Amino acid sequence: PALVQTATAESSKRRSAAASVLSKAAAKLHNPRLSALAYRVKLDAFERVKKAIDDMVTALLKEKEDEIKHKDFCVDEFNTNQLQTETKER
């Protein structure tokens, strides 16, 4: 994990530096395309984070559905068992 975090932080620094260079060049050359590219470079990191968060939310929702199904199964089995036990005691 530490190695991945270091690599991610290093990549983030490079991305920020690239965005900064592109922004300065866009301002100097009055080039809106370079400016847009610099903006996209900055936002690309956030897109990855948002995608990772969306993937985690999707996984958690799937896990929630599975747990609900399992709980329903357990409740049904418990009720069936309790009914059978009461029937035998009579």
N, C-alpha and C positions, 0 to 999 in steps of 0.2 A: 503493500500500500504506500509506503513512504517513497519508494522509487517512482511509482505512478504519479503521486502528488508532485514530486519534484519535476518530473517530465511535463506534467500539465502546467505547472507554474512557469517553467521555462518557455513552453509553447505560448503561454499567455503573454509573457514579456515580449517575445518575438512578434506576436500578433499586434500588441500595442505599439511597438516600435515601427512596424510596417505601416500601421494606420497613421501614425504620426508623420512619417516620411511622406506618405501619399497625400495627407492633408496639407502639409507645407508646400509640396509641389503643386497641388491644385490651386492653392492660394496664390503662389508665385506666378503660375502660368494662366491663372483665371480659367481653369478647365473644369467645367462641371462634371465631366465624366470621371475624372480623377477623384473629385470630391465624393461622388457617389460610390466609387470603388472603395475609398477609405472608409466610408460609412458602413458598407457591406462587410468589410474586413472586421470592423469592430463588432458588428452584430452577429457575425458567424459563430463566435464563441457562445453567445447567449442562445442561439438556435440549438446548439448541441446540448446545452444545459436543459433547455425547455423540452427537447426530445427525450432526454434521459428521465426527466421528471414525469413526462407523460407515460413513458414505458413503465416506470415504477408504479404510477397510479393504476395503470391497466393491470399490472400483475397483482396489486393489492385488491382490486375489485374482483379479479378471478379467484383469488384466495378467499375473499369474503363469501363469494357464491359457494365455493366448495365447502367452507365451514358451515354455512347455513344448511346445505344439503346433508352434511354429516350430522348436524345437530337434530334436524328433522328425523333422520333415520334412527338416531339414538332415542329420541322421545317416543317414536312409534314402537320400537323394540321394548322400551321400558314399559309402555302402556300395555302392550301385548303380554309381556311377562307378568305384569301385575294382575291382569285379568285372568291369566291362566292359574296363577297362584291362588287368587280368590276363589276360582271355580273348584280347585282341588281341596281347599279348606272346608268347603260346604258339604 
